[in-house]
């Protein structure tokens, strides 16, 4: 089986993977998850966890 230039042995396009990795590190995923986060709920859970931590110690 002949190997194409710019591909791995399994046929993965190296250039395409590099482009996907570059876009992933540009904050695409960080903003995606941040927009789904309920800040108020997180603050409440953190406060509750702190209270429980001081009760248990």
C-alpha distance matrix in Angstrom:
0.0 3.8 6.5 9.5 12.8 15.1 12.8 12.3 9.5 10.7 10.9 14.5 16.2 18.1 20.8 21.6 22.1 24.3 26.4 26.9 28.0 30.3 32.0 32.4 34.3 36.6 38.8 37.3 37.3 40.6 42.5 41.0 42.3 45.5 46.5 46.3 48.5 52.2 53.9 57.2 55.7 53.9 57.2 59.0 56.6 56.7 60.5 60.6 58.3 60.6 63.6 62.1 61.0 64.6 66.0 63.9 64.6
3.8 0.0 3.8 6.5 9.6 12.3 10.8 11.2 9.3 11.3 10.4 13.8 14.6 16.2 18.6 19.9 20.7 22.5 24.5 25.5 26.6 28.6 30.4 31.2 32.9 35.0 37.5 36.1 36.5 39.7 41.6 40.3 41.9 44.9 45.8 46.0 48.2 52.0 53.5 56.9 55.7 53.8 56.9 59.0 56.7 56.7 60.5 60.8 58.5 60.6 63.8 62.5 61.4 64.9 66.4 64.4 65.1
6.5 3.8 0.0 3.8 6.5 8.8 7.2 7.7 6.7 9.1 8.0 10.8 11.4 12.6 15.1 16.6 17.3 18.9 21.0 22.1 23.0 25.0 27.0 27.7 29.3 31.4 34.0 32.8 33.2 36.3 38.3 37.2 38.7 41.6 42.7 43.0 45.1 48.9 50.2 53.7 52.6 50.6 53.7 55.9 53.6 53.5 57.3 57.7 55.5 57.5 60.7 59.4 58.3 61.7 63.4 61.5 62.0
9.5 6.5 3.8 0.0 3.8 6.3 5.7 8.0 8.6 10.3 7.8 9.8 9.2 10.7 12.4 14.0 15.4 16.8 18.5 20.0 21.2 22.8 24.6 25.8 27.5 29.2 31.9 30.7 31.5 34.6 36.3 35.3 37.2 39.9 40.8 41.4 43.6 47.4 48.7 52.3 51.4 49.5 52.5 54.8 52.8 52.6 56.4 57.1 54.9 56.9 60.2 59.1 58.0 61.4 63.2 61.5 62.1
12.8 9.6 6.5 3.8 0.0 3.8 5.6 8.4 10.2 12.3 9.9 10.7 9.1 9.4 10.5 13.0 14.4 15.0 16.8 18.9 19.8 20.9 23.1 24.5 25.8 27.4 30.4 29.5 30.6 33.5 35.2 34.6 36.5 39.0 40.1 40.9 43.0 46.8 47.9 51.5 50.8 48.8 51.7 54.2 52.2 51.9 55.6 56.5 54.3 56.1 59.5 58.6 57.4 60.7 62.7 61.0 61.4
15.1 12.3 8.8 6.3 3.8 0.0 3.8 6.9 9.9 11.5 9.0 8.4 6.2 5.7 6.9 9.6 10.8 11.2 13.2 15.2 16.0 17.1 19.4 20.8 22.0 23.7 26.6 25.8 26.8 29.7 31.5 30.9 32.8 35.3 36.4 37.3 39.4 43.2 44.2 47.8 47.2 45.1 47.9 50.5 48.6 48.2 51.9 52.9 50.7 52.4 55.8 55.1 53.8 57.1 59.1 57.5 57.9
12.8 10.8 7.2 5.7 5.6 3.8 0.0 3.8 6.6 7.7 5.3 5.2 4.7 5.5 8.2 9.7 10.2 11.7 13.9 15.0 15.9 17.8 19.8 20.6 22.2 24.2 26.8 25.7 26.3 29.3 31.2 30.3 32.0 34.7 35.9 36.4 38.4 42.2 43.4 47.0 46.1 44.0 47.1 49.4 47.3 47.1 50.8 51.5 49.4 51.3 54.6 53.6 52.5 55.8 57.7 56.0 56.5
12.3 11.2 7.7 8.0 8.4 6.9 3.8 0.0 3.8 5.4 5.1 5.2 6.9 6.9 10.5 11.6 10.9 12.7 15.4 15.9 16.2 18.6 20.8 20.9 22.4 24.9 27.2 26.2 26.3 29.2 31.5 30.5 31.7 34.6 36.0 36.2 38.1 41.8 43.0 46.5 45.4 43.2 46.2 48.5 46.2 45.9 49.7 50.2 47.8 49.8 53.0 51.9 50.6 54.0 55.8 53.9 54.4
9.5 9.3 6.7 8.6 10.2 9.9 6.6 3.8 0.0 3.8 5.5 7.4 9.9 10.6 14.1 15.0 14.2 16.3 19.0 19.2 19.5 22.2 24.2 24.1 25.7 28.3 30.4 29.3 29.1 32.1 34.4 33.2 34.2 37.3 38.7 38.6 40.4 44.2 45.5 48.9 47.5 45.4 48.5 50.6 48.1 47.9 51.7 52.0 49.6 51.6 54.8 53.4 52.2 55.7 57.3 55.2 55.8
10.7 11.3 9.1 10.3 12.3 11.5 7.7 5.4 3.8 0.0 3.8 5.8 9.2 10.8 14.2 14.1 13.2 16.0 18.4 17.9 18.6 21.6 23.0 22.7 24.7 27.4 29.1 27.6 27.2 30.4 32.6 31.0 32.0 35.2 36.4 36.1 38.1 41.8 43.4 46.7 45.1 43.2 46.5 48.4 45.9 46.0 49.8 49.9 47.6 49.9 52.9 51.4 50.5 54.0 55.5 53.4 54.3
10.9 10.4 8.0 7.8 9.9 9.0 5.3 5.1 5.5 3.8 0.0 3.8 6.3 8.8 11.7 11.5 11.6 14.5 16.3 16.2 17.5 20.1 21.4 21.6 23.9 26.1 28.1 26.5 26.5 29.8 31.7 30.1 31.6 34.7 35.7 35.6 37.9 41.6 43.2 46.6 45.3 43.5 46.8 48.8 46.5 46.6 50.4 50.7 48.6 50.9 54.0 52.7 51.8 55.3 56.9 55.0 55.9
14.5 13.8 10.8 9.8 10.7 8.4 5.2 5.2 7.4 5.8 3.8 0.0 3.8 6.0 8.9 8.3 7.9 10.9 12.8 12.5 13.7 16.4 17.7 17.9 20.1 22.3 24.3 22.8 22.8 26.1 28.0 26.6 28.1 31.1 32.2 32.3 34.5 38.2 39.7 43.1 42.0 40.1 43.3 45.4 43.3 43.3 47.1 47.5 45.5 47.6 50.8 49.7 48.8 52.2 53.9 52.2 53.0
16.2 14.6 11.4 9.2 9.1 6.2 4.7 6.9 9.9 9.2 6.3 3.8 0.0 3.8 5.6 5.4 6.5 8.9 10.2 10.9 12.5 14.5 15.9 16.8 18.9 20.7 23.0 21.6 22.3 25.5 27.1 26.1 27.9 30.7 31.6 32.2 34.4 38.2 39.5 43.1 42.3 40.4 43.5 45.8 43.9 43.9 47.6 48.3 46.4 48.4 51.6 50.8 49.8 53.2 55.1 53.5 54.3
18.1 16.2 12.6 10.7 9.4 5.7 5.5 6.9 10.6 10.8 8.8 6.0 3.8 0.0 3.8 5.5 5.2 6.3 8.8 10.0 10.6 12.3 14.5 15.4 16.8 18.8 21.5 20.6 21.3 24.2 26.1 25.6 27.3 29.8 31.1 31.9 33.8 37.6 38.6 42.2 41.5 39.4 42.3 44.8 42.9 42.5 46.3 47.2 45.1 46.9 50.2 49.5 48.3 51.6 53.6 52.1 52.6
20.8 18.6 15.1 12.4 10.5 6.9 8.2 10.5 14.1 14.2 11.7 8.9 5.6 3.8 0.0 3.8 5.5 5.1 6.3 8.7 9.9 10.6 12.6 14.3 15.7 17.0 20.0 19.1 20.5 23.3 24.8 24.5 26.7 28.9 29.9 31.1 33.2 36.9 37.9 41.5 41.2 39.2 41.9 44.6 43.0 42.6 46.2 47.4 45.5 47.2 50.6 50.1 49.0 52.2 54.3 53.0 53.5
21.6 19.9 16.6 14.0 13.0 9.6 9.7 11.6 15.0 14.1 11.5 8.3 5.4 5.5 3.8 0.0 3.8 5.4 5.1 6.3 8.7 9.9 10.8 12.4 14.6 15.8 18.3 16.8 18.1 21.2 22.5 21.8 24.0 26.5 27.2 28.2 30.5 34.3 35.5 39.1 38.6 36.8 39.8 42.3 40.7 40.6 44.2 45.2 43.6 45.4 48.7 48.2 47.3 50.6 52.6 51.4 52.1
22.1 20.7 17.3 15.4 14.4 10.8 10.2 10.9 14.2 13.2 11.6 7.9 6.5 5.2 5.5 3.8 0.0 3.8 5.4 5.1 6.1 8.5 10.0 10.5 12.5 14.5 16.7 15.6 16.2 19.2 21.1 20.3 22.1 24.7 25.9 26.6 28.6 32.4 33.5 37.1 36.5 34.5 37.4 39.9 38.1 37.8 41.5 42.5 40.6 42.4 45.7 45.1 44.1 47.4 49.4 48.1 48.7
24.3 22.5 18.9 16.8 15.0 11.2 11.7 12.7 16.3 16.0 14.5 10.9 8.9 6.3 5.1 5.4 3.8 0.0 3.8 5.5 5.1 6.1 8.7 9.8 10.8 12.6 15.5 15.1 16.2 18.7 20.6 20.6 22.4 24.5 26.0 27.2 28.9 32.7 33.4 37.1 36.7 34.5 37.2 39.9 38.3 37.8 41.4 42.6 40.7 42.2 45.7 45.3 44.1 47.2 49.5 48.2 48.6
26.4 24.5 21.0 18.5 16.8 13.2 13.9 15.4 19.0 18.4 16.3 12.8 10.2 8.8 6.3 5.1 5.4 3.8 0.0 3.8 5.4 5.1 6.3 8.6 10.2 11.0 13.9 13.0 14.8 17.5 18.7 18.7 21.0 23.0 24.0 25.5 27.5 31.2 32.0 35.7 35.6 33.7 36.3 39.1 37.8 37.4 40.9 42.3 40.7 42.2 45.6 45.4 44.5 47.5 49.8 48.8 49.3
26.9 25.5 22.1 20.0 18.9 15.2 15.0 15.9 19.2 17.9 16.2 12.5 10.9 10.0 8.7 6.3 5.1 5.5 3.8 0.0 3.8 5.4 5.3 6.2 8.8 10.2 12.2 10.7 11.9 15.0 16.4 15.8 18.0 20.3 21.3 22.4 24.5 28.2 29.3 32.9 32.6 30.7 33.5 36.1 34.7 34.5 38.1 39.3 37.7 39.4 42.7 42.4 41.6 44.8 46.8 45.9 46.6
28.0 26.6 23.0 21.2 19.8 16.0 15.9 16.2 19.5 18.6 17.5 13.7 12.5 10.6 9.9 8.7 6.1 5.1 5.4 3.8 0.0 3.8 5.5 5.0 6.4 8.9 11.0 10.6 11.3 13.8 15.9 15.9 17.5 19.6 21.2 22.3 23.9 27.7 28.3 32.0 31.7 29.4 32.1 34.8 33.3 32.7 36.3 37.6 35.8 37.3 40.7 40.4 39.4 42.5 44.7 43.6 44.1
30.3 28.6 25.0 22.8 20.9 17.1 17.8 18.6 22.2 21.6 20.1 16.4 14.5 12.3 10.6 9.9 8.5 6.1 5.1 5.4 3.8 0.0 3.8 5.5 5.5 6.6 9.7 10.0 11.8 13.7 15.4 16.1 18.1 19.6 21.1 22.8 24.3 28.0 28.3 32.1 32.2 30.0 32.3 35.3 34.1 33.4 36.8 38.4 36.8 38.1 41.5 41.5 40.4 43.3 45.8 44.9 45.2
32.0 30.4 27.0 24.6 23.1 19.4 19.8 20.8 24.2 23.0 21.4 17.7 15.9 14.5 12.6 10.8 10.0 8.7 6.3 5.3 5.5 3.8 0.0 3.8 5.5 5.2 7.7 6.9 9.2 11.5 12.6 13.0 15.5 17.0 18.0 19.9 21.7 25.3 26.0 29.7 29.9 28.0 30.5 33.3 32.3 31.9 35.3 36.9 35.6 37.0 40.3 40.4 39.6 42.6 44.9 44.2 44.8
32.4 31.2 27.7 25.8 24.5 20.8 20.6 20.9 24.1 22.7 21.6 17.9 16.8 15.4 14.3 12.4 10.5 9.8 8.6 6.2 5.0 5.5 3.8 0.0 3.8 5.5 6.5 5.7 6.5 9.0 10.9 11.0 12.8 14.7 16.2 17.6 19.2 22.9 23.6 27.3 27.1 25.1 27.7 30.5 29.2 28.8 32.3 33.7 32.2 33.8 37.1 37.0 36.2 39.2 41.5 40.7 41.3
34.3 32.9 29.3 27.5 25.8 22.0 22.2 22.4 25.7 24.7 23.9 20.1 18.9 16.8 15.7 14.6 12.5 10.8 10.2 8.8 6.4 5.5 5.5 3.8 0.0 3.8 5.4 7.0 7.9 8.8 11.2 12.4 13.7 14.9 17.0 18.7 19.7 23.3 23.3 27.1 27.2 24.8 27.1 30.1 28.9 28.0 31.5 33.2 31.5 32.7 36.2 36.3 35.2 38.0 40.5 39.8 40.1
36.6 35.0 31.4 29.2 27.4 23.7 24.2 24.9 28.3 27.4 26.1 22.3 20.7 18.8 17.0 15.8 14.5 12.6 11.0 10.2 8.9 6.6 5.2 5.5 3.8 0.0 3.8 5.7 8.2 8.7 9.9 11.8 13.8 14.3 15.9 18.3 19.4 22.8 22.8 26.5 27.1 25.0 27.0 30.2 29.5 28.6 31.9 33.8 32.5 33.6 37.0 37.5 36.5 39.2 41.7 41.3 41.7
38.8 37.5 34.0 31.9 30.4 26.6 26.8 27.2 30.4 29.1 28.1 24.3 23.0 21.5 20.0 18.3 16.7 15.5 13.9 12.2 11.0 9.7 7.7 6.5 5.4 3.8 0.0 3.8 5.5 5.1 6.3 8.5 10.3 10.5 12.3 14.7 15.6 19.0 19.0 22.8 23.3 21.3 23.3 26.5 25.8 25.1 28.3 30.3 29.2 30.3 33.6 34.2 33.4 36.0 38.5 38.3 38.8
37.3 36.1 32.8 30.7 29.5 25.8 25.7 26.2 29.3 27.6 26.5 22.8 21.6 20.6 19.1 16.8 15.6 15.1 13.0 10.7 10.6 10.0 6.9 5.7 7.0 5.7 3.8 0.0 3.8 5.6 5.8 6.4 9.1 10.3 11.2 13.2 15.1 18.6 19.3 23.0 23.3 21.7 24.2 27.0 26.2 26.1 29.4 31.0 30.0 31.6 34.7 35.0 34.6 37.4 39.6 39.4 40.2
37.3 36.5 33.2 31.5 30.6 26.8 26.3 26.3 29.1 27.2 26.5 22.8 22.3 21.3 20.5 18.1 16.2 16.2 14.8 11.9 11.3 11.8 9.2 6.5 7.9 8.2 5.5 3.8 0.0 3.8 5.5 4.9 6.3 8.5 10.0 11.2 12.7 16.5 17.4 21.1 20.8 19.0 21.8 24.5 23.3 23.3 26.7 28.1 27.0 28.7 31.8 31.9 31.5 34.5 36.5 36.1 37.1
40.6 39.7 36.3 34.6 33.5 29.7 29.3 29.2 32.1 30.4 29.8 26.1 25.5 24.2 23.3 21.2 19.2 18.7 17.5 15.0 13.8 13.7 11.5 9.0 8.8 8.7 5.1 5.6 3.8 0.0 3.8 5.5 5.6 6.1 8.7 10.3 10.9 14.5 14.7 18.5 18.6 16.5 18.9 21.9 21.0 20.6 23.9 25.6 24.5 25.9 29.1 29.5 29.1 31.8 34.1 33.8 34.6
42.5 41.6 38.3 36.3 35.2 31.5 31.2 31.5 34.4 32.6 31.7 28.0 27.1 26.1 24.8 22.5 21.1 20.6 18.7 16.4 15.9 15.4 12.6 10.9 11.2 9.9 6.3 5.8 5.5 3.8 0.0 3.8 5.5 4.9 6.0 8.7 9.9 13.2 13.7 17.4 18.0 16.5 18.8 21.7 21.4 21.3 24.4 26.1 25.6 27.1 30.0 30.7 30.6 33.2 35.3 35.5 36.4
41.0 40.3 37.2 35.3 34.6 30.9 30.3 30.5 33.2 31.0 30.1 26.6 26.1 25.6 24.5 21.8 20.3 20.6 18.7 15.8 15.9 16.1 13.0 11.0 12.4 11.8 8.5 6.4 4.9 5.5 3.8 0.0 3.8 5.6 5.6 6.9 9.3 12.8 14.3 17.7 17.7 16.6 19.5 21.9 21.3 21.8 24.9 26.2 25.7 27.7 30.4 30.7 30.9 33.8 35.6 35.5 36.9
42.3 41.9 38.7 37.2 36.5 32.8 32.0 31.7 34.2 32.0 31.6 28.1 27.9 27.3 26.7 24.0 22.1 22.4 21.0 18.0 17.5 18.1 15.5 12.8 13.7 13.8 10.3 9.1 6.3 5.6 5.5 3.8 0.0 3.8 5.4 5.2 6.5 10.3 11.7 15.2 14.7 13.3 16.4 18.7 17.7 18.3 21.5 22.7 22.0 24.1 26.8 27.0 27.2 30.1 31.8 31.8 33.1
45.5 44.9 41.6 39.9 39.0 35.3 34.7 34.6 37.3 35.2 34.7 31.1 30.7 29.8 28.9 26.5 24.7 24.5 23.0 20.3 19.6 19.6 17.0 14.7 14.9 14.3 10.5 10.3 8.5 6.1 4.9 5.6 3.8 0.0 3.8 5.4 5.2 8.5 9.1 12.7 13.1 11.7 14.2 16.9 16.6 16.8 19.7 21.4 21.1 22.7 25.5 26.2 26.3 28.9 30.9 31.2 32.4
46.5 45.8 42.7 40.8 40.1 36.4 35.9 36.0 38.7 36.4 35.7 32.2 31.6 31.1 29.9 27.2 25.9 26.0 24.0 21.3 21.2 21.1 18.0 16.2 17.0 15.9 12.3 11.2 10.0 8.7 6.0 5.6 5.4 3.8 0.0 3.8 5.6 8.2 9.7 12.9 13.4 13.1 15.6 17.9 18.0 18.8 21.5 22.9 23.2 24.9 27.4 28.2 28.7 31.2 33.0 33.5 34.9
46.3 46.0 43.0 41.4 40.9 37.3 36.4 36.2 38.6 36.1 35.6 32.3 32.2 31.9 31.1 28.2 26.6 27.2 25.5 22.4 22.3 22.8 19.9 17.6 18.7 18.3 14.7 13.2 11.2 10.3 8.7 6.9 5.2 5.4 3.8 0.0 3.8 6.6 9.3 12.0 11.6 11.6 14.7 16.3 16.0 17.4 20.2 21.0 21.3 23.5 25.7 26.1 27.0 29.7 31.1 31.5 33.2
48.5 48.2 45.1 43.6 43.0 39.4 38.4 38.1 40.4 38.1 37.9 34.5 34.4 33.8 33.2 30.5 28.6 28.9 27.5 24.5 23.9 24.3 21.7 19.2 19.7 19.4 15.6 15.1 12.7 10.9 9.9 9.3 6.5 5.2 5.6 3.8 0.0 3.8 5.8 8.9 8.4 7.9 10.9 12.8 12.6 13.7 16.4 17.6 17.8 19.9 22.1 22.7 23.5 26.1 27.6 28.2 29.8
52.2 52.0 48.9 47.4 46.8 43.2 42.2 41.8 44.2 41.8 41.6 38.2 38.2 37.6 36.9 34.3 32.4 32.7 31.2 28.2 27.7 28.0 25.3 22.9 23.3 22.8 19.0 18.6 16.5 14.5 13.2 12.8 10.3 8.5 8.2 6.6 3.8 0.0 3.8 5.6 5.4 6.4 8.9 10.2 10.8 12.5 14.5 15.6 16.6 18.6 20.3 21.3 22.6 24.8 26.1 27.1 28.9
53.9 53.5 50.2 48.7 47.9 44.2 43.4 43.0 45.5 43.4 43.2 39.7 39.5 38.6 37.9 35.5 33.5 33.4 32.0 29.3 28.3 28.3 26.0 23.6 23.3 22.8 19.0 19.3 17.4 14.7 13.7 14.3 11.7 9.1 9.7 9.3 5.8 3.8 0.0 3.8 5.5 5.1 6.3 8.7 10.0 10.6 12.4 14.3 15.3 16.6 18.6 20.0 20.9 22.9 24.6 25.8 27.2
57.2 56.9 53.7 52.3 51.5 47.8 47.0 46.5 48.9 46.7 46.6 43.1 43.1 42.2 41.5 39.1 37.1 37.1 35.7 32.9 32.0 32.1 29.7 27.3 27.1 26.5 22.8 23.0 21.1 18.5 17.4 17.7 15.2 12.7 12.9 12.0 8.9 5.6 3.8 0.0 3.8 5.4 5.2 6.3 8.7 9.9 10.7 12.4 14.3 15.5 16.8 18.5 20.0 21.5 22.9 24.6 26.2
55.7 55.7 52.6 51.4 50.8 47.2 46.1 45.4 47.5 45.1 45.3 42.0 42.3 41.5 41.2 38.6 36.5 36.7 35.6 32.6 31.7 32.2 29.9 27.1 27.2 27.1 23.3 23.3 20.8 18.6 18.0 17.7 14.7 13.1 13.4 11.6 8.4 5.4 5.5 3.8 0.0 3.8 5.4 5.1 6.2 8.6 9.9 10.5 12.2 14.2 15.4 16.5 18.2 20.2 21.2 22.5 24.5
53.9 53.8 50.6 49.5 48.8 45.1 44.0 43.2 45.4 43.2 43.5 40.1 40.4 39.4 39.2 36.8 34.5 34.5 33.7 30.7 29.4 30.0 28.0 25.1 24.8 25.0 21.3 21.7 19.0 16.5 16.5 16.6 13.3 11.7 13.1 11.6 7.9 6.4 5.1 5.4 3.8 0.0 3.8 5.4 5.1 6.1 8.6 9.8 10.4 12.3 14.3 15.3 16.2 18.5 20.0 21.0 22.6
57.2 56.9 53.7 52.5 51.7 47.9 47.1 46.2 48.5 46.5 46.8 43.3 43.5 42.3 41.9 39.8 37.4 37.2 36.3 33.5 32.1 32.3 30.5 27.7 27.1 27.0 23.3 24.2 21.8 18.9 18.8 19.5 16.4 14.2 15.6 14.7 10.9 8.9 6.3 5.2 5.4 3.8 0.0 3.8 5.5 5.1 6.1 8.6 9.8 10.6 12.4 14.3 15.2 16.8 18.6 20.1 21.4
59.0 59.0 55.9 54.8 54.2 50.5 49.4 48.5 50.6 48.4 48.8 45.4 45.8 44.8 44.6 42.3 39.9 39.9 39.1 36.1 34.8 35.3 33.3 30.5 30.1 30.2 26.5 27.0 24.5 21.9 21.7 21.9 18.7 16.9 17.9 16.3 12.8 10.2 8.7 6.3 5.1 5.4 3.8 0.0 3.8 5.4 5.1 6.2 8.6 9.9 10.7 12.4 14.2 15.7 16.7 18.5 20.3
56.6 56.7 53.6 52.8 52.2 48.6 47.3 46.2 48.1 45.9 46.5 43.3 43.9 42.9 43.0 40.7 38.1 38.3 37.8 34.7 33.3 34.1 32.3 29.2 28.9 29.5 25.8 26.2 23.3 21.0 21.4 21.3 17.7 16.6 18.0 16.0 12.6 10.8 10.0 8.7 6.2 5.1 5.5 3.8 0.0 3.8 5.4 5.1 6.1 8.6 9.9 10.5 12.1 14.4 15.3 16.4 18.4
56.7 56.7 53.5 52.6 51.9 48.2 47.1 45.9 47.9 46.0 46.6 43.3 43.9 42.5 42.6 40.6 37.8 37.8 37.4 34.5 32.7 33.4 31.9 28.8 28.0 28.6 25.1 26.1 23.3 20.6 21.3 21.8 18.3 16.8 18.8 17.4 13.7 12.5 10.6 9.9 8.6 6.1 5.1 5.4 3.8 0.0 3.8 5.4 5.0 6.2 8.7 9.9 10.4 12.5 14.3 15.3 16.7
60.5 60.5 57.3 56.4 55.6 51.9 50.8 49.7 51.7 49.8 50.4 47.1 47.6 46.3 46.2 44.2 41.5 41.4 40.9 38.1 36.3 36.8 35.3 32.3 31.5 31.9 28.3 29.4 26.7 23.9 24.4 24.9 21.5 19.7 21.5 20.2 16.4 14.5 12.4 10.7 9.9 8.6 6.1 5.1 5.4 3.8 0.0 3.8 5.4 5.1 6.3 8.7 9.8 10.9 12.6 14.5 15.8
60.6 60.8 57.7 57.1 56.5 52.9 51.5 50.2 52.0 49.9 50.7 47.5 48.3 47.2 47.4 45.2 42.5 42.6 42.3 39.3 37.6 38.4 36.9 33.7 33.2 33.8 30.3 31.0 28.1 25.6 26.1 26.2 22.7 21.4 22.9 21.0 17.6 15.6 14.3 12.4 10.5 9.8 8.6 6.2 5.1 5.4 3.8 0.0 3.8 5.4 5.1 6.2 8.6 10.1 10.7 12.4 14.6
58.3 58.5 55.5 54.9 54.3 50.7 49.4 47.8 49.6 47.6 48.6 45.5 46.4 45.1 45.5 43.6 40.6 40.7 40.7 37.7 35.8 36.8 35.6 32.2 31.5 32.5 29.2 30.0 27.0 24.5 25.6 25.7 22.0 21.1 23.2 21.3 17.8 16.6 15.3 14.3 12.2 10.4 9.8 8.6 6.1 5.0 5.4 3.8 0.0 3.8 5.4 5.1 6.0 8.7 9.8 10.5 12.4
60.6 60.6 57.5 56.9 56.1 52.4 51.3 49.8 51.6 49.9 50.9 47.6 48.4 46.9 47.2 45.4 42.4 42.2 42.2 39.4 37.3 38.1 37.0 33.8 32.7 33.6 30.3 31.6 28.7 25.9 27.1 27.7 24.1 22.7 24.9 23.5 19.9 18.6 16.6 15.5 14.2 12.3 10.6 9.9 8.6 6.2 5.1 5.4 3.8 0.0 3.8 5.5 5.0 6.3 8.7 10.0 10.9
63.6 63.8 60.7 60.2 59.5 55.8 54.6 53.0 54.8 52.9 54.0 50.8 51.6 50.2 50.6 48.7 45.7 45.7 45.6 42.7 40.7 41.5 40.3 37.1 36.2 37.0 33.6 34.7 31.8 29.1 30.0 30.4 26.8 25.5 27.4 25.7 22.1 20.3 18.6 16.8 15.4 14.3 12.4 10.7 9.9 8.7 6.3 5.1 5.4 3.8 0.0 3.8 5.4 5.3 6.3 8.8 10.3
62.1 62.5 59.4 59.1 58.6 55.1 53.6 51.9 53.4 51.4 52.7 49.7 50.8 49.5 50.1 48.2 45.1 45.3 45.4 42.4 40.4 41.5 40.4 37.0 36.3 37.5 34.2 35.0 31.9 29.5 30.7 30.7 27.0 26.2 28.2 26.1 22.7 21.3 20.0 18.5 16.5 15.3 14.3 12.4 10.5 9.9 8.7 6.2 5.1 5.5 3.8 0.0 3.8 5.5 5.0 6.2 8.8
61.0 61.4 58.3 58.0 57.4 53.8 52.5 50.6 52.2 50.5 51.8 48.8 49.8 48.3 49.0 47.3 44.1 44.1 44.5 41.6 39.4 40.4 39.6 36.2 35.2 36.5 33.4 34.6 31.5 29.1 30.6 30.9 27.2 26.3 28.7 27.0 23.5 22.6 20.9 20.0 18.2 16.2 15.2 14.2 12.1 10.4 9.8 8.6 6.0 5.0 5.4 3.8 0.0 3.8 5.4 5.3 6.4
64.6 64.9 61.7 61.4 60.7 57.1 55.8 54.0 55.7 54.0 55.3 52.2 53.2 51.6 52.2 50.6 47.4 47.2 47.5 44.8 42.5 43.3 42.6 39.2 38.0 39.2 36.0 37.4 34.5 31.8 33.2 33.8 30.1 28.9 31.2 29.7 26.1 24.8 22.9 21.5 20.2 18.5 16.8 15.7 14.4 12.5 10.9 10.1 8.7 6.3 5.3 5.5 3.8 0.0 3.8 5.5 5.4
66.0 66.4 63.4 63.2 62.7 59.1 57.7 55.8 57.3 55.5 56.9 53.9 55.1 53.6 54.3 52.6 49.4 49.5 49.8 46.8 44.7 45.8 44.9 41.5 40.5 41.7 38.5 39.6 36.5 34.1 35.3 35.6 31.8 30.9 33.0 31.1 27.6 26.1 24.6 22.9 21.2 20.0 18.6 16.7 15.3 14.3 12.6 10.7 9.8 8.7 6.3 5.0 5.4 3.8 0.0 3.8 5.7
63.9 64.4 61.5 61.5 61.0 57.5 56.0 53.9 55.2 53.4 55.0 52.2 53.5 52.1 53.0 51.4 48.1 48.2 48.8 45.9 43.6 44.9 44.2 40.7 39.8 41.3 38.3 39.4 36.1 33.8 35.5 35.5 31.8 31.2 33.5 31.5 28.2 27.1 25.8 24.6 22.5 21.0 20.1 18.5 16.4 15.3 14.5 12.4 10.5 10.0 8.8 6.2 5.3 5.5 3.8 0.0 3.8
64.6 65.1 62.0 62.1 61.4 57.9 56.5 54.4 55.8 54.3 55.9 53.0 54.3 52.6 53.5 52.1 48.7 48.6 49.3 46.6 44.1 45.2 44.8 41.3 40.1 41.7 38.8 40.2 37.1 34.6 36.4 36.9 33.1 32.4 34.9 33.2 29.8 28.9 27.2 26.2 24.5 22.6 21.4 20.3 18.4 16.7 15.8 14.6 12.4 10.9 10.3 8.8 6.4 5.4 5.7 3.8 0.0
